[in-house]
């Protein structure tokens, strides 16, 4: 498949190791298969990310009512960026329609304590890498659609942040630089750029290729760097983006929106109830709902058993580091990736000007190192726990920055881990969830895609999950699409609004992301490993 971008690239190598192990170490490969087929709920004692420390909205961290609400029109399970997008879309669209829907978010732990609150702060799609890989998986035209969808996230989120006044999210456009340290990968990357320029030149306009000498002069790369590719991307403080959105929603829609933390959903039952047929059993009691949205990424199979083995976790590692060197003057205006033969590190830098009294600013946020584990990354696949870090990976992350860039020195401030949801075809699952997957009966007649002017649709379950470590360029608009589907508005031509493009969902949302029986039927980690 070539070189695969970001977290997908690291998981590629781990899965390649898995395929090799099938004939050499049956015990290890069988253990992996058991792990991905046996989902677990989020652990109560996760590592704490840099993003979660010193929260601006302390009242949201453990937000909850004295008692769990008895019912809601829409219950969203998960409080990351997917859940935030669904809630924002439903509440703002209902306001435009002049109706009110009760929305409740259920979170197993603290607010935004899953993948969104643990990632690297990238808002980055790598056009040349993404297109090349998707072209092999989906074909040329489908690859272009998905790539276009990913690239829409930077301007969409930037506009949302501006219109809603979410300055604390530190959302910004950056110059991103991919540094290559292995000849084969460097050669392939240059071929991929040429492929993109040939097939879809409109997506390659800002892509520049630099040889080793130019990379050293332009970006301060060390002699380990064989070349670089630069283009436009974004970066942000993801936890603050989500929590600032929640604060806006709680203030504006206080009577129709609430967040309930510490409420792990253990079971969902369908009962004979005309208005709220779904009964959710949580660690804090029961709540009824008309619609249930699964926005739990890797943990979705716990409540959607038909997706066991179709969404599986990969545990990633992140660090926050205090850096001292030439990059300090950049003030958060650049991000980096370091691409080797079997590894992929991703780096953003916080702006200094937005630093507060408890955070000096300019920190380097560096993640990756998956292939450095004792099991060459395979022992991080199917891991549902984010309450510890691998010491070997941690040590590697602490040294890579000064190795690849000249004159750079860094001191590790914080280390943490997080579980990312992966799918065997490396594309998210979005949309309606049929009884085939939930193993629950449908409470009412299946919708026929009728346009809803009232925002009322038959009770149903929905999903937006499995973002393959690339949620920041997939999750927001996927959540937007699901929110409009819940209201029956996917076939309505809507005007552009902050956080949402103009047109019909069916026009701007790639059909390749829809969850369907035909798509999922033959998906397995075996198929992906063989393909890789």
C-alpha positions in Angstrom: 0.0 0.0 0.0 3.0 2.3 0.3 3.4 4.7 3.2 0.2 5.3 5.2 -0.2 8.6 7.0 -0.2 9.4 10.7 -1.5 6.7 13.1 -2.6 4.6 10.2 1.0 4.3 9.1 2.2 3.0 12.4 -0.7 0.5 12.7 0.1 -0.6 9.1 3.5 -1.9 10.3 2.0 -3.4 13.4 -0.6 -5.3 11.4 2.1 -6.4 8.9 4.0 -7.8 11.9 0.7 -9.5 13.0 0.4 -11.2 9.6 4.0 -12.4 9.7 3.4 -13.8 13.2 0.4 -15.9 12.1 2.8 -18.5 10.8 5.4 -18.1 13.5 3.7 -17.4 16.8 0.2 -18.7 16.9 -0.2 -17.9 20.6 0.6 -14.2 20.2 -1.7 -13.8 17.1 -4.5 -15.7 18.8 -4.1 -13.4 21.9 -4.5 -10.4 19.6 -7.6 -11.9 18.0 -9.2 -12.5 21.4 -8.4 -9.0 22.5 -10.1 -7.3 19.5 -13.1 -9.6 19.8 -13.6 -8.9 23.5 -14.4 -5.2 24.0 -14.0 -3.6 27.4 -15.5 -0.5 28.9 -13.2 2.5 29.6 -11.1 2.1 32.7 -11.9 4.4 35.6 -8.3 5.5 36.1 -6.8 6.6 32.8 -3.6 8.5 32.4 -4.0 12.3 32.4 -3.2 14.2 29.2 -1.6 17.6 29.0 -4.7 18.9 27.4 -6.8 17.9 30.4 -4.7 19.7 33.0 -5.8 23.1 34.3 -9.2 23.0 32.5 -10.7 26.4 31.7 -14.2 25.1 32.6 -13.7 23.2 35.8 -17.4 22.9 36.2 -17.6 20.7 33.1 -15.0 18.1 34.1 -17.4 16.1 36.3 -20.6 17.7 35.1 -23.7 15.8 36.2 -27.2 16.3 37.5 -28.1 15.2 41.0 -30.1 12.5 39.4 -29.9 11.1 35.9 -32.8 12.6 33.7 -35.6 10.1 33.2 -35.7 10.6 29.5 -34.5 12.5 26.5 -35.2 12.9 22.8 -31.6 12.1 21.9 -29.0 10.4 24.1 -25.5 10.7 22.8 -23.0 8.2 24.3 -19.5 9.8 24.4 -18.4 13.4 25.0 -15.5 13.8 22.5 -15.5 15.8 19.3 -18.1 13.4 17.7 -20.6 13.9 20.5 -20.0 17.6 20.6 -20.7 17.9 16.9 -23.9 15.8 17.0 -25.2 17.9 20.0 -24.2 21.2 18.4 -25.9 20.3 15.1 -29.1 19.1 16.7 -29.5 22.0 19.1 -28.7 24.7 16.6 -30.9 23.2 13.9 -33.8 22.7 16.3 -33.5 26.4 17.2 -33.7 27.3 13.5 -36.7 25.1 13.1 -38.4 26.7 16.2 -38.6 23.4 18.0 -37.0 21.9 21.2 -35.4 18.5 21.6 -34.0 17.3 24.8 -30.3 16.2 24.3 -28.3 14.3 27.0 -24.7 13.3 26.7 -23.6 10.3 28.7 -19.9 10.0 29.5 -18.4 7.0 31.3 -15.6 9.1 32.9 -14.8 12.8 32.9 -15.9 15.0 30.1 -13.8 14.5 26.8 -11.6 11.9 28.5 -11.3 9.6 25.4 -9.4 9.9 22.2 -10.2 13.6 21.6 -8.8 14.6 24.9 -5.6 12.6 24.3 -4.6 13.2 20.8 -1.7 15.2 19.3 -3.5 18.5 18.5 -3.2 18.0 14.7 -5.9 19.1 12.3 -4.0 17.6 9.5 -4.8 15.7 6.3 -1.8 14.7 4.3 -3.2 14.9 0.7 -0.5 13.0 -1.1 -0.4 10.1 1.4 -4.2 10.0 2.0 -5.1 10.0 -1.7 -2.5 7.3 -2.6 -3.7 5.0 0.1 -7.5 5.6 -0.5 -7.0 5.1 -4.2 -5.8 1.6 -3.6 -8.6 0.9 -1.2 -11.5 2.6 -2.9 -10.5 3.6 -6.4 -9.7 7.0 -7.9 -13.0 8.9 -7.7 -14.1 7.6 -4.3 -10.6 8.5 -3.0 -11.1 12.1 -4.2 -14.4 12.3 -2.4 -13.1 11.2 0.9 -10.0 13.4 0.6 -12.1 16.4 -0.2 -14.2 15.6 2.9 -11.2 15.5 5.1 -9.7 18.7 3.7 -13.0 20.5 4.5 -12.4 20.1 8.2 -9.7 22.8 8.5 -11.8 25.7 7.1 -15.0 24.4 8.7 -13.6 24.2 12.2 -11.7 27.5 11.7 -14.9 29.2 10.8 -16.7 27.6 13.7 -14.1 28.8 16.2 -14.2 32.3 14.8 -18.0 32.6 14.7 -18.5 31.2 18.2 -15.5 33.1 19.7 -13.7 29.9 20.8 -10.2 31.5 21.1 -9.2 29.1 23.9 -9.2 26.3 21.4 -6.0 27.8 19.8 -7.2 26.7 16.4 -4.8 27.9 13.7 -3.5 27.2 10.3 0.1 26.0 10.2 2.8 25.0 7.8 3.3 21.3 8.2 6.5 19.4 7.3 6.9 15.7 6.7 10.5 14.8 7.3 11.8 11.5 5.9 14.6 9.4 7.4 14.5 6.3 5.2 15.2 6.1 1.5 12.5 3.8 0.4 9.8 5.8 2.1 11.2 9.0 0.7 11.2 7.7 -2.8 7.6 6.5 -2.4 6.5 9.8 -1.0 7.8 11.7 -4.0 6.0 9.3 -6.3 2.8 9.9 -4.3 3.1 13.7 -4.7 3.5 13.1 -8.5 0.5 10.9 -8.5 -1.6 13.5 -6.7 -0.4 16.2 -9.1 -1.4 14.0 -12.0 -4.8 12.8 -10.7 -6.1 15.6 -8.6 -3.9 18.7 -9.0 -6.4 20.9 -7.2 -5.4 19.2 -3.9 -1.6 19.5 -4.5 -1.4 23.3 -5.1 0.4 24.0 -1.8 2.5 20.8 -1.7 6.2 21.4 -2.0 9.1 18.9 -2.1 12.5 19.6 -0.6 15.7 17.7 -1.0 18.0 16.9 2.0 20.0 20.1 1.7 16.9 22.3 1.3 15.2 20.6 4.3 18.2 21.4 6.4 18.3 25.0 5.3 14.5 25.6 5.3 13.4 23.6 8.3 16.5 22.9 10.4 16.5 19.2 9.7 19.5 17.2 10.8 21.6 15.0 8.6 19.3 12.1 9.3 16.7 13.7 7.1 16.7 12.7 3.4 14.1 15.1 2.3 10.8 16.8 3.2 7.4 17.6 1.9 5.5 20.7 3.2 1.9 21.8 2.8 -0.9 23.5 4.7 -2.6 22.0 7.8 -4.0 23.0 11.1 -3.5 22.6 14.8 -5.5 23.2 18.0 -6.1 22.4 21.6 -8.8 19.7 21.0 -10.0 19.3 24.6 -10.6 23.0 24.9 -12.4 23.1 21.5 -14.9 20.5 22.7 -15.3 21.9 26.3 -15.8 25.4 25.0 -18.5 24.2 22.7 -20.2 22.4 25.6 -20.0 25.5 27.7 -21.7 27.5 24.9 -24.4 24.8 24.5 -25.1 24.6 28.3 -25.4 28.4 28.5 -27.6 28.8 25.5 -29.7 25.7 25.8 -29.7 25.1 29.5 -33.2 23.7 29.6 -32.7 21.2 26.8 -29.1 20.1 27.1 -27.1 18.4 29.8 -23.9 16.3 30.2 -23.8 13.4 32.6 -20.3 12.2 33.5 -19.6 9.0 35.4 -22.4 7.3 33.6 -21.1 4.2 31.8 -23.8 2.7 29.6 -23.8 -1.0 30.2 -26.9 -2.2 28.3 -29.5 -0.9 25.9 -33.0 -2.5 25.7 -35.9 -1.8 23.3 -39.3 -1.6 25.0 -42.8 -1.1 23.8 -43.0 2.6 24.2 -44.3 4.9 21.5 -42.1 7.9 22.3 -39.0 6.7 24.1 -38.5 3.0 23.3 -34.8 2.8 24.2 -34.0 2.1 27.8 -30.3 2.7 28.6 -28.9 1.1 31.8 -26.0 3.1 33.2 -23.8 3.0 36.2 -25.9 5.9 37.6 -29.3 4.6 36.7 -31.7 4.3 33.8 -32.7 6.8 31.1 -35.1 6.5 28.2 -34.5 7.9 24.7 -36.1 8.2 21.3 -32.7 8.2 19.5 -29.4 6.8 20.7 -26.1 8.0 19.1 -23.0 5.9 19.6 -20.0 8.3 19.6 -17.6 6.2 21.5 -15.0 5.4 18.8 -13.0 2.3 19.8 -15.5 1.4 22.6 -18.6 1.2 20.2 -18.6 -2.6 20.1 -19.6 -2.8 23.8 -23.1 -1.6 22.9 -23.1 -2.5 19.2 -22.0 -6.2 19.3 -22.3 -6.7 15.6 -19.2 -4.5 15.3 -16.9 -6.7 17.4 -13.8 -7.2 15.4 -15.0 -4.5 13.0 -13.8 -1.7 15.2 -10.8 -2.4 17.4 -8.6 -0.2 19.5 -5.0 0.7 19.0 -3.3 2.3 22.0 -1.2 5.3 21.1 1.3 7.3 23.1 1.7 11.0 23.5 4.0 13.4 25.3 4.2 17.1 26.1 7.8 18.4 26.1 9.4 21.7 26.9 11.6 22.6 23.9 14.6 24.8 23.6 16.0 25.5 20.2 15.5 27.2 16.9 11.8 26.1 16.7 11.0 28.3 19.7 10.5 31.4 17.5 7.8 29.7 15.4 5.2 30.3 18.0 3.0 27.3 17.1 3.0 28.1 13.3 4.5 24.8 12.2 3.8 21.1 12.8 5.9 18.1 11.8 5.8 14.5 11.1 8.9 12.2 11.1 8.5 9.3 8.8 10.9 6.3 8.8 10.7 2.8 7.5 8.6 1.4 10.3 7.6 4.4 12.4 5.7 7.7 12.2 5.9 10.5 14.8 3.6 13.5 14.8 4.4 16.8 16.4 2.6 20.1 17.0 3.7 23.1 19.0 1.5 25.3 21.1 1.6 29.1 20.6 3.4 31.1 23.2 1.2 34.1 23.0 -1.8 32.3 24.4 0.0 30.9 27.4 -1.6 31.2 30.8 -0.2 31.3 34.3 -0.2 27.6 34.6 1.0 26.8 31.1 4.1 28.6 29.7 3.2 27.9 26.1 5.4 26.7 23.2 5.2 23.1 24.4 6.0 20.4 21.8 3.2 17.8 21.6 4.9 14.7 20.3 3.3 11.3 19.8 4.0 8.0 18.0 6.6 5.3 18.6 4.1 2.5 18.2 6.6 0.2 16.5 9.1 0.6 19.3 7.1 -1.6 21.7 8.4 -5.0 22.6 5.9 -6.6 20.3 6.7 -4.2 17.4 3.4 -2.5 17.8 1.3 -5.7 17.7 1.0 -5.7 21.5 -0.7 -2.3 21.4 -3.5 -3.5 19.1 -6.6 -4.6 20.8 -5.6 -2.8 24.1 -8.7 -1.2 25.7 -6.8 0.3 28.7 -5.3 3.8 28.7 -4.2 3.8 32.3 -0.5 3.2 31.7 2.3 3.9 29.2 4.9 1.6 27.6 8.4 2.6 29.0 10.2 1.8 25.8 7.9 3.9 23.7 8.1 6.7 26.3 11.9 6.7 26.2 11.9 6.8 22.4 9.5 9.8 22.3 11.8 11.6 24.7 14.7 11.5 22.3 13.4 11.7 18.7 12.9 15.5 18.6 16.5 16.4 19.2 17.7 13.6 16.9 15.9 14.7 13.7 16.1 18.5 14.1 19.3 20.5 14.5 20.0 22.3 17.7 16.8 21.2 19.4 16.6 20.1 23.0 13.5 18.9 24.8 12.5 17.8 28.3 9.5 15.6 28.8 6.8 17.2 30.9 4.0 14.6 30.7 3.3 11.2 29.1 -0.1 9.6 28.5 -1.8 7.0 26.3 -5.1 6.8 24.5 -7.2 4.2 22.6 -8.0 5.0 19.0 -10.8 3.1 17.1 -9.7 1.4 13.9 -11.7 -0.3 11.2 -10.4 -3.0 8.8 -11.0 -0.8 5.7 -9.5 2.3 7.4 -12.7 4.3 6.9 -15.1 5.4 9.7 -18.6 3.9 10.4 -21.2 6.7 10.2 -25.0 6.7 10.0 -27.9 4.5 10.9 -27.2 1.3 12.9 -29.4 -1.5 11.8 -30.5 -4.4 14.1 -28.0 -6.6 12.3 -25.3 -4.7 14.3 -27.2 -3.8 17.5 -28.8 -7.3 17.9 -31.8 -5.4 19.1 -35.1 -5.1 17.4 -36.1 -2.0 15.6 -38.7 0.0 17.6 -40.5 1.3 14.6 -40.8 1.1 10.8 -37.6 1.8 9.1 -37.3 5.4 7.8 -37.5 5.8 4.0 -35.4 8.9 3.9 -38.3 11.3 4.1 -37.6 15.0 4.4 -38.6 16.2 7.9 -39.6 19.8 8.3 -40.5 19.2 12.0 -37.3 17.4 13.0 -39.3 14.4 14.0 -38.2 10.9 12.8 -38.9 7.4 14.0 -36.8 6.1 16.9 -33.4 4.8 15.9 -29.8 4.2 16.7 -26.9 6.0 15.0 -23.1 5.8 15.0 -20.1 8.0 14.3 -17.0 6.1 15.2 -13.9 4.3 14.0 -11.8 7.2 12.9 -8.5 5.4 12.6 -6.6 8.0 14.6 -7.6 10.7 12.1 -10.7 12.0 14.0 -9.8 15.7 13.7 -10.2 15.6 9.9 -13.2 13.3 10.0 -15.2 13.5 13.1 -16.7 16.9 13.2 -18.5 16.8 9.8 -19.4 13.1 10.4 -21.1 14.2 13.6 -22.8 17.0 11.7 -24.1 14.5 9.2 -25.5 12.2 11.9 -27.1 15.1 13.8 -29.0 16.1 10.6 -29.9 12.5 9.9 -31.4 12.2 13.4 -33.6 15.2 12.6 -34.5 13.8 9.1 -32.8 16.7 7.4 -30.2 14.9 5.3 -32.1 15.5 2.1 -32.9 19.2 2.8 -30.8 21.8 1.1 -29.5 23.9 4.0 -27.6 27.2 3.9 -24.0 27.2 5.2 -23.7 27.8 8.9 -20.8 27.9 11.3 -19.5 24.3 11.5 -21.6 23.1 8.5 -21.3 23.4 4.7 -24.1 24.4 2.4 -26.3 21.8 0.6 -27.7 18.5 1.4 -25.9 15.9 3.6 -26.3 13.4 0.8 -24.3 15.8 -1.5 -21.4 16.7 0.7 -21.0 13.6 2.9 -19.1 10.7 1.3 -21.3 7.6 1.0 -18.1 5.5 1.5 -18.4 6.3 5.2 -21.9 4.9 5.7 -22.3 1.9 7.9 -23.9 -0.9 5.9 -24.2 -4.6 6.0 -22.7 -5.0 2.5 -19.7 -3.0 3.5 -19.0 -4.6 6.9 -19.9 -8.2 5.9 -16.4 -9.2 4.8 -14.3 -6.9 6.9 -11.8 -8.4 9.2 -8.3 -7.8 10.5 -7.2 -10.8 8.5 -8.3 -9.2 5.2 -6.6 -5.9 6.1 -3.4 -7.7 7.1 -3.3 -9.7 3.9 -4.0 -6.5 1.9 -1.1 -4.7 3.7 
